[in-house]
Amino acid sequence: MAGTNLTRVEAQERARLLAVDAYDIELDLRGAQDGGTFRSVTTVRFEAREAGSTFIDLVAPEVHEVVLNGAPLDPAQVFADSRIALDALPAGPSELRVVADCAYTNTGEGLHRFVDPVDKQAYLYTQFEVPDARRVFASFEQPDLKATFAFTVKAPAGWTVVSNSPTPEPPADGVWVLEPTPRISSYVTALIVGPYASVHSTWEGEGGRSVPLGVYCRPSLVEHLDADEIFAVTRQGFDWFEEKFAHPYPFAKYDQLFVPEFNAGAMENAGAVTIRDQYVFRSKVTDSAYELRAETILHELAHMWFGDLVTMEWWNDLWLNESFATYTSIACQAHAPGSKWPHSWTTFANSMKTWAYRQDQLPSTHPIMAEINDLEDVLVNFDGITYAKGASVLKQLVAYVGMDEFFAGVQQYFKRHAWGNTRLADLLGALEETSGRDLKSWSKAWLETAGINVLRPEIEVGADGTVTAFAVRQEAPELPQGAKGVPVLRPHRIAIGAYDLKDGVLVRTRRIELDVDGALTDVPELVGQARPDVVLLNDDDLSYAKIRLDEQSLAVVRDHLGDFTESLPRALVWASSWDMTRDGELPARDYLELVLHGIGKESDIGVVQSLHRQVKLALDAYAAPAWRETGVARWTQATLDHLVAAAPGSDHQLAWARAFASTARTPEQLDILQGLLDGSHGYEGLAVDTDLRWALLTRLAATGRAGDDAIDAELVRDPTSAGEQHAAAARAARPDAANKAAVWASVVDDDKLPNAVQEAVIGGFVQSDQRELLAPYTEKYFASVKGVWDSRSYEMAQQVVVGLYPALQISQDTLDATDAWLASAEPVPALRRLVVEARAGVERALKARAADEAAQRAADAS
């Protein structure tokens, strides 16, 4: 990986020595249309608490000047490995000036440069988290060395410059001078530069306060930009967060910029949030996509307080940054007046938490409060534990201390630490004050240990059908081999729901909320009551735990899972059944039958789409090979049947069309795809628009029914950057050995593809029904992966390491090949972690496949 890997010890020593005051940064971006490099001039004022030596960070092809306190230093002597040595610093104030040529990137890191194929104009944006401000200006690159930042930018005529401070009127000379920011961390500074289009509005607060709002995108996307909807969600967030946080929005304006080829979902730059421009929907999408976009918008807005105003001292508390933003964004959707998504906890249970459960069962599982020793540790920790498990635990903490008490503590936290840096203890201390709870043991059990608990009901029923004994058993399964730590039983705040069938629907007839602690917790409230038809532990999804149903409850939901009157209990049972499938407790064929029986009654479109993805994975990876084609045929026919039966123009119709397009395989099914594409076949209300056309064509290409000519023709219809990415994926999907070899070489042997195109190519290359064609690439992967890691930036290398791992080659041979490489290649910890996680997927698939094969044998024997 490029660049020196800053360690926590180094950061602590630098923070002990220095206090940073202000940066003045001058960038000359007038040559951005042509790319290459740009001139960067940094002047930083800081103070050393005592005489000593340290360094400042910079990634640059060339450094021209380094001047410390008026004395020139030789760049050749002081600049190496992304650091400029600052030796023999005097105690007291200092000023450093660095003049360098920095490079535009196409990797989504540093200053990313993109040329829109529609208007041929260049568009720039920065992405600095975790250590990439140093790619644009010299900086003390760690969160606890806050400072003010004043940018001066030379830009081409007609371009706009957006940063953390308000955008001034366009200057006649093309030199944009922006006001200094408040004291913030370097990783949340930002510059977005180019001929972006924009729409503006305001948020009006109490007492006449007004915050300017802006939404930006490329002109080629303006026709699809639903700015009013984006502003509506944003205002909802402002209203709710200002009430709950009791602290005014801390910056002068709030811009949201939809930018191309963005690696993440969004980034919380102070007052200038960047968001991937796939969220500007150019084709019809389901309401689930709008809900996800709204959650992203609210997540980043929450960061303006928790992350930007008050910032973690070091990356150990990255989880708290992300978990807090996730929890509060979903709570806002669930509870804010007028929200379109009051069911957002259903979505959370069915998507975010399944991500957390998966991550927590990998050999790389770690405590929520992870031990972050260096920057590479941070980069691989943007995971399901940092985001989803952390948010789940915060949700439990809110249930434990009370929502009012929780937000009262948060308000104290903001008042005490505004514009500063904190540790977890600072937040917990405030919450202890407002709730009266001792959170030290809670923190130790939940934040400092790894792994997941399983909760099972233990029910005894008398001859008359009444409950004679009821308890909740908590288990702490062994951690995966290679994981650090030991299994731990934890305190859980849960609800138990009792559901009965009434007129064909499952209605909750009783709810009990209690603390579960230790291996066995008695529940006397249910003793003497009639046995419910379904007993659901962790009802309302208050805690973070895998739940299991007792045999009678499981038998009822097999026939009536779709009959719960509310979406959240359905989502919890769906999630439990999927978890059982992944654990090899429920054979893949039985999971398929469960879904086929209940999905037609599932009203929540987000759950429906999750089930589509999970069934496909179950069939691809967990089904017995001898039965897989039978299961796939059954599923594919079901997707077509549901497509035909769906209400015209509905979200369900679109979701089923996409599910069918992803798995169609027979000549007759592929004829339907071709007919939808050329207009000779159709379904009332189904708009075969741009993105759906690409989905149809990519499947036809993957099955050999469409070649380069058809892909080229579609690209003529859609000559956009998104079209180019779709076309690259479709070409990579073609089932031809020579084509696969060329695609592999374009990704592995060459490093010229932009990040978004590389991602699309990898996605197209790996097709689940091309296992035999892809088998030779197992050996090629292990021969090349270390070289890729050593020669590329983190984002680009991670795409290759994860995306091209031979996950479809589900065999002991793949595990053995992985183990041999791990033993011989001596990968650095971050690379080792990614490969070990990928290996765990194959190991899990083998276990689940064995369960499905056992079900086949049992069926044959009967």
N, C-alpha and C positions, 0 to 999 in steps of 0.2 A: 504493500500500500504506500502511496506517495505521502511524503511529509512525516515529520517527527511526531511521535505518539506521546503527547503530553500526559504525564502521570499526575495522580492526585497529590503525591508528596511534593512534586515540583510546583504545582499550583498553590498548595498551602504555603510553601516557602516564599513564592512570589507575592502572594497576598499579604503575608506577614511583613514583607519588606516595603511594599509599595502602596500608595494611595494615588489613584489616577483621577485627574481633574477634567481634562477636555481634549477632544480630537478636533482638528480642522482637516478635512479631507477634500482634496481637489482631484477630480477625475476628468480626463479628456476623452470623451466617447464619440468624437466627431467622425472617427473612422469605423464606427460599429457596423455600417452597412457592408464593409469589406471583411470584417473579422480580424483575426490575428491577435494583436496585443493593444493595450491602451495605457496611457501614462497615468500613474497614480502618485500623488504627492500627499504624504501624511505628516502633519505636525501634531505631536501629542505632548501635553504638559502633565507632569506627574511629580510626585514627591517621594523620596526615599526616607524611611524613618531612621535609617542609619546608613553609614557607608557600606557598600557591598557590590555584588555583581548579580546580574540577572539576564533576561533576554526578552525580546519582543518577537512576535510571530509574523511570518510573511511567507507566502508561496508565490514566487514570481520567477519568470524566465531570466530576468536581468534586473539587478539593482545598480542604479547610477550614483546615488549619493546617500550617505549616512552622516548626519551632522548632529553631534551631541553637545548641547550647551555651547554652540558656536564653533566647536572643534570638529573638522572633518575626520571621519574614520574611513579606512580603506574597505570598501565593500568586499573585496576578495579575501580580506582577513577576518571580517566579522560576520559575514553572511554564509550560512551553510545549513543544509537539511531543514529548511523552512524556519530558521531562527537567525535573528541578528543578535549577537552577543553584546551586552552592555556591561562591560567590565569597569571596575573601579568607579562606580557611581558615587558621587558625593552625597552626604546626608543633606536633606532639604530639597527644594524644588529643582526640577530639571526640565529641559525641553529637547525633544528629539524630532528631527526632520528626516524623512525617508523618501527618496524619489526612486521609483521603480517602474518597469514595464510589467504589467500583469496581463494575464491571458483570459480572453473570453473562453467559455466552455460550451460543450454540447452534452454535458452529463447531468445537468440539473443541480450542480454544485457551484458555489462562488457566483460569478456573473454569467448567467446562461444566455446564450445568443441563439435566436431562432429566426429563420427567414420564412415568412408566410408565402407558400406557393401561389396564393391568390393575388396578392398585390406586390409580391417580391420585396417587401419591406422587412427590415430587421426589427425584432422586438427583444428587449432585454429585461431581465429581472434577476434579483439576487436571491440566493438561498444560503443562509449562513449557519443554521443549526446542523451539526454541533460545532465543528471547528473551521468554518469556511469563510468567515469575514477576512481571514488572513490571505485569501485568494484575491482580494480586492484592495485592501489597505493594510498597512502594518498595524497590528493590534495586540494588546495583552488579552489573549483569547481564552478567557475563563469567566464564568458568570458573576463572580463576586468582585471583579474589578470594574465596577460601573463608572460611567463618565457621561459627559454630554458629547454629542456628535453634531458637527456643523458641516454639511456637504456643500461643495461648489462643483457644479457639473457643466461641462461644455458639451452641448448636444447639437445634432443637426437641426437645421431650420424645419419648423413644422412638427417637431417632436415635443412630447410632454415628459416632464420629470416629476415623479411622485416619490416621496420619501416619508419618513416618520413625522416630519413637520409639515405645516400647511404648504400647499403648492402656490408659489407666487404667480403673478401674471406673466405670460410668456415674455422673456426679455428680447429686446431688439437685436442684441449682439449674440444671442444663443448661449449666454452664460447664466445659468440658473444658480442663484445664491439662496440657500434655505436656512431658516432660523435654526439655532442650536436646539437639540432635543432636551427634554428633562434627563436626569441621570438614569441611564438604562444600560443593560448588558449588550456587548457587541453583537451577540447572536440574534438579537431582535431588531437590529438596525436593518434598513432595507432601501433599495433603489429599484424603481421600475421605470424604464426609460424606453420611449418609442412613440410611434404615431398611434397610440391607443385611443379608442373612442371611450366616451364616458357619459354617465347620467348622474345627476346630482339631486340631493334632497337634504332634509334635516331631520333630526330627532329633537323634539321639544320636551324638555323636562320641567320639573317644578321650579317655581320662582323665576320663570322666564329664561332659564338656561336653554341654550341651543347648541347642538353638536352638528357640524356639517357632515353629511354622508356622501360618499361617492361610490359608484360601481363602474369598473373599467373592464374592457375586453378588446380584442382586435376588431377592426372594422368588419372583417369577413364573418364575424360571429354576431354582429349587432342585431341582425334581423331575428335572431333566436334569443336575445337577452331579455329575460322577463324581470326587468329591474324593479317593477312595482312589487312583485312577489318577494324578491330578495330584501327590499327595504322593509316590507311588512314583517318578515321574520326578524330582521335586525332590530326594528323598533320594539317588538315583543321582548327581545332579549334585553335591550336597554332598560325597559320598564321593570322587568322582573329582577335583573341583577342589581340595579340601583336600590331597589327596595330591600332585597335580601342582604346585600353587602353593606348598605348604609354608608357608602363612600362614593362620591361623584366619579363619573368616568374620568380617568386621569390624563387623557391626551387631548390635543387641540382639535382633532378631527378624526373621522373613522372612514377609511377607504377600504374597499374590498376589490381586489384586482384578480380577474380570472386570466391566468397566464398559461402558455403552452408548454407541453413536455415537462410537467411538474411531477416529481417523483412521489410525493406524498399526497395526502388529501388537501392539506392546507398548512399554512405557517403563520404563527401569531406575531409577526412583526408589529411593533408598537404603532398603532394608528394606521398601518398599511398592510393589511392581511393579504397574502397571496393565496390563491385557491386554484386548483387544477381546472382548466377550462372545459374538461368533460362535463362539468356541472352546468355549463351553458348547453342545455339540451337541444340539439338540432333535429332530433327525431322524437316520436312519441315514446315516453317512458311511463312506467307504472308509478302509482302514488308512493311506493316504497322508495323510489329514487328521489322524489321530492322530500320525503321525510329524512332520508340520509343526508341530503344537501342541507336541510334546515339544521340538523344536528351538528353538521360540520360548521356552519355559520355561527351557531350558538357556542360551540366548543371554543372557537377562536376568540369570540367576543369575551367569554369568561376569562380567557388567558390575559386580557388586558389588565385585569386586577391580579389574578393568581398566576404569576409567571413574569409579567412585565412590570407592574407596579411593585409587587413583592416577588423576589426571585430567589430560587434555591441558591444556597452557598456553593454547592458542588453537585455533580450529576447523580450522587446517591439518591437524591430526592427528585429525580426526573419523574418517578412514578407519581409523586404527589402532584406535581404540575399537571400531568396528563390525566390522572385519575380524577382529580378535582374538576377539571374542565369537562371530562366525560360525564361524571355524575351530575354536575349542575346543568349541563346542556340538556340532558335527558329529563331531569327534574323540571326544568323550565318548560319543555315540551309537554310534560305530563300535567303540570299544575298551573301554568300561566293562563290567565283569562283569555278565552277566545282562541286557544291553540287548536290547530287542525289535527294534532296528533296526541290526543290524551291517552292513547294506548301505547305510548312510546316505551313503557316498561315491558310490554310484550315483545317488541322488537329487540330490546336489550337482552331479554332472556333467551331469545331464539337465535341471536347472531353474536353479540359481543361476548356473552357468557360461554357460548359453545367454543368460541375462539380461546377464551381463558382456560376452559377445561382441557382443551387440546394442548395448549402450551404448557400447562401445569403437569402434564403427564409425559413430558419429554425428558430425556436425560439431562437437558440443560435447564430444567426447572430451577428456580431460584426464589429466595424470599422476595416479597414485594419491594421491600427496601433492600435493593441489591447492593452488593459490594462492588463499587465502580473504582477500579484501580487506575484506569487510563482511558483515553478517548476511544480506543477500539472496543472496550467494554461498553461504553455508552452506545455506540452505533448499533450493536447487535441487541440492545435492550429496548428498542422501540417495538415491544412485543405484546402478546396477549396478557401477560402478567402486569406489565407496566400500565397498560391502558385498562383492560377489561376486568382483570381480577382486582386491581386496585380500586376501580370504580365500584365493583360489587362489594368490596369490603367497606368502602365509604358508605354505601347504601345501608349496610348492616350497622355501621357506626351510628348513622342517623337514627335508625330504629332503636338502637341501644341507648342513645342519650336524648333523643327527641329532636324533631326537626327545628323547632323554635330555639332550643338550646344550642343546636349545632350552628345555626346561622348567627346567633348571638356571639358565639365564640369566634366565628369567622370575622364578624365586625370588629371585635377587639383586636384580632390579629392584624387586620388592615390598618387600624388606627396606630398600632404600635410600630409597625414595620414598613410603612409606606416608603418607597424608593430605596429600601434596603434589601439585605439578603438574610435568609433564615434557614433553619434546620427543622426537621419534623417536630422536635421537642417544642419549638415555639408555638406551633399550631395546637399540639396536644395540650400544652399548658393552658392555652386560652380556652379550649373545650372543657378541660377539667374545672376551670373556674365557673363557667356558665352552666355546666351540667351537674356538678357535684359528684361526678363519677371519677374513680381512680382508673385512668386509662393505661397505666404502665404495664399491668399484666395482660390487658387486651392487646396492646401494641406488641408485646413480646410474642404472644401466641399467633397473632395474625400477620404482623409485618416483618417479623424476623425469622420466620420458618417457612419452609417450602412444602409443596404438596397439597393434596386435596382430600377432604373427608367424604365419606359415604354415609348417608342417613337412611335407615331402613325401619319401617314400622314392625313392631312385634305385637300381634293381636291374638287374644284368646276369646273365643265366643262360646257361650253356653248353648244348651239344646234348644232354648227358646229364642235364639238369635240375638241375644243381648251380649254386649261386650263384658267379659269378666276380668280382663287384664289388657292394659295397653301401655306400651313403652316405645321409646325411640332409641334404637341402637346406633351408636356412632362408631364408625370404623376409620382407621388411619392406614390405608394400604401402604405396602412397602414402596419407597421411592424407586423410580426406574434405575436400572443398573447404570452406575456412573454419576448419578446425581449426588450432590452434597447434602448432608443433613440426615435427620431421622424422622420417622413418622410421628405426628403430633395430633392428639385430640384437642379440639378447640372449643371455646364457648360460642354457641350459636343462638342468635335471636331469630326464632322462626314462628310461622303460623302453621297450624294444621287445619286443613279444610276437609269437612265431611260432606260428600256429595251423594245425592240420591236421584235415581231415575224417576222423573215425573212426566207423564205424557210424552215419553220418548226423548226427553232432554235431561241432561245432568245439571242439577241445581244445587248450589251450596246451601246446606241446611244448618251448618254450624261452623264457627271459626274459633279456634283457640290459639292465642299467642302466648309463647312461653320461652324461657331460656333453656337450652339444651347444653349440658356440660357433662363431660365424662363419657364412659362407655355406654351407660344405660340411664335413661331419664324416664321415670314413670309419668304417665299422663292420666291422673285419676278422674279428670273431668269427663272422659268418655266412658268410664266404667258404669255399667248399669243402663247405658243407652243402647238403642237398637243399632246393630252393626250397619254402618253406612255402605252403600254400594261401592263407593270409591273413597279411599283415604289418601289424601294428597299432602305429603310433607313439604315443608317450605312453600306453602301456598302464599301467594302474593310476592314470592321470590325475594324475601327479605335477606336471606343469607347466601353465602357462597359455599355450595356443597353439591355433590352428586346425590340425586335421590333415586330411590328404588320403590316400586310399588309392590305390595303384597300380592299373592297369587290371585286372590279373588278380585282385587282392584284391577290387576292387569288383564284378567279375563273379561271384565266389563268394558275396559277402554278399548280392547281389541275390536269390539263391535260398536262402541259408542264414542270413540275419541273425538269425532267431529260434532258430538252432541252437547259438549259443554256450552252453557249459555254465554260465557265470557271468553275472551281471547287469551288471557294470560294463563289460566289453568291448562288450556289446550297447548299453548306454547311450552309449558313446563313438562307436560307429558311427552310431547314431540321430542323435546330436548333429551329427556330421560331415555326414551326409546332409541334415539340416535346414539347416545352415549353407550347404551348397552350393546348396540351393534358394533361400535368401535372397540369395545372391550371383549368382544367375542361371546357375550352372554345372550345375544339375540342374533340368530343366523341372518345373513343378508336377505335370504329369500323370505323370511318371516317379516323382516322390516319392510320389504317391498310390498307384501300383502297388507301390512298395517297401513302403509301410506295409501295404497290403492283403495282401501276400504274407507279411509277417513278424509282424504284430501279434497274430495268433491264437496264436502260440507265446510271446508275451511274458508272463512271469509277474509281473513287478514292476508293481503296480497304479499306482504313481506315474508310471512311464514310459508306461503305457497312457494315462493321463489327459493327460499332456503331448502325446502323439501326437494325441489327439483335438483338442486346442486348435490344434496346429500344422497339421494337415490342414485344419481349418476356415479358418484364416488363409490357407493356401496357395490354397484354392479361392476365398475371398472376394477376395483381393488380388493373387495372383501368377498365376492362371490366365488364359489367353487368354479374352476376353469371349465369343467365339463358341463356345468349348468348355466354359465354366464350368458351364452347366446340365447338360451331360453328365457332368462330373466330380462335381457335387453329387449328381446322381441316383445315380451309382454308389456314392458314399460313403454316402448315406443308406440305400440298400438294404443296404449292408454293415453299418451300425450296427444295423439291424433284424435281420439274419441272426445277428449275434453276440449280440444280446439274446435271441433265441429259443434259441440254442444254449448260452448261459451256464449254469453250474451254479446251480440255484435258491438264492437267498439269498446268493450270493457277492458280493464286492466288484466283480468283473468285470461281473456282471449289472447292478448299480446304475450303474456307470460307463457301460455301453453304453445303458442306459435314458436317462440324461441326455444322452448324445451324440445319440441318436435324437431326443429331445425338442427339442434345440437346432436341428435342421436339417430336420425333417419338413415336407413341403410339398404333396404330392399330396393330393387328397381322401381317398384310401384311408389314407394315412399319418396325416392329421389325424383321421380317424375312430378310429384306434387310440388317439391321444392322448386324444380325447374319451371313449372307452370306458374307458381307464385311470382317467380322472378321475371318471366317474360310476359306475364299478364294473361296467359291462357287459362289460368285457374285462380280462384279467389274465394274468400269467405266474407260474407256481408259484414261490414264494419271494420275489417282488418286493413289498416293502411300499410301497404308494403312500401315504407319510406326508406330513406337513405341507409340508416343503420341496420334495419331489418334486411334490406337487400344484401348488405355485406355479410350478415350472418348466414343467409341462404347460400350465397356464392361460396363462402369459405367452406361450408360443409360439402358442397358439390365438388370443390377443388380437392378436399381431403379424401373423398371417395373416388377420385379419378374421373368424375363426370364433367369437370370444367378445367380448362387449361389456361395458359398465359393470355391467349387472345381474349377470352371472356373477362379475365381480370383486367387487362388493359382497357377493354371497352367500358367496364364499370368505373375505372379510374377517370376516364374521360367524362363520365356523368358526374363524378364527385372529385374534382381536381383540387381538393383541400388537403391540409396536413393530416386530418383524420382519415381521409380517403387513402393517402399514401401509406399510413400505418395499417389500415385494413388490407390494402393490396399486398403489403409485405407479409402480413400474417397468412393471407390466402395462398400466396406463392410458396411460403415455407411449408404449408400443410400438404402440398401435392405429394402423392404416394409414389415417388420415383426415386430410385437409389442415387442417381446422379444429381438430382435436385437436392436431396437431403445432404449430400456431401458438400455441394456448393453453399447451402445455407449454413451448415456447420462452420465452414471456413470463414464465412462472412462475419460470424460472431466470435469464434474462438481464435482463429488465426489472424484476424484483423481487428482493429479497434477504432474504426472510423465511423461506425453507425452512431447516430444520436441516441440518447437514452430511451426515448419513446419508441423509436423504430426498432432498436435492439430488443426491447421488451415484447413488441408485437411479433417479431421474427421468432423469438424463443417460444412464445405461446402458440404460434402456428406450427412450429417444428414438432412439438410434442403432441401427438394424437394418440388417444387411448386404443384405437383399433389399428395401430401401426406398430405393435410390439415387435414383431419379427423384423420389420424393416429397420427399427431403431436399435435392435439388440447389439450390433457391432459398436455402438457408440459408448457402451459401458467402459470398455478398455480405453477408448479415446478420451473419455472424460477424465479418468484418473491419470492419464498421461499428461494432461494439459492444465488441470484446474489450479495447481499451485502457481504455475507461470502466469495464468490470468490474474490471480489474486495479487501477485507481486508487482504486476506491471500496470494495473488499472486503479482508478479511483474506487472508493468503497461502493458507491451506488452501482457503478457499472460492473464491478466484480461480483457483487452480491447477486445481481440478476443472473449471471452465468452460473455461479456456484449452486444456487437454489433451483433455477429454472431448468438446467440441463442435467441435474443429477438423475441417474437412471431409475426413477421412482416407479416406472411401469414394469421394470424387470423384477417382478416379485418372486424372488427365489433365494435360497441359501447362498447361491453363488454370488449374488449381488452383495449380501451381507459380508461374505468372506472377502470379496474384492475391496469393499470399503474398509474392513478391518486391516487388511494388508497395507492399504494406502495410509491409513491413520498411523500405523506402526512405523512405516518407512519414511513418510514425507516430512514428519516433524512440523506440521502446520502450526502457525501462530494460534493463540487461543480463539480469536474471533472466527477464523476460517475453520478451525476444528469444530467449533460449536455448530456452525451452519451445516457442515457435512454430517455430524453426529445426529442433528435433528432430522435431516433428510433420511438417514439410515433408519431412524426410529419409525418412520412412516412405513418402510418396507417390512420391518419386523412386526409392526402392528397388523399390517395387511396379511401377513402369513398366519398370524394367530386367528384373525377373524375368518380367513379363508378356511382354516382347519375346522372352525365351528360350523361353517356352512357345509363343508364336506361331511361332517358328522351328522348333520341334519339329513343330508342325502342318504347316508347309510341307514339311518333310522327309518326313513321313509321307505327305502327299498326292503328293509327287513319286515316292515309291517304289511 
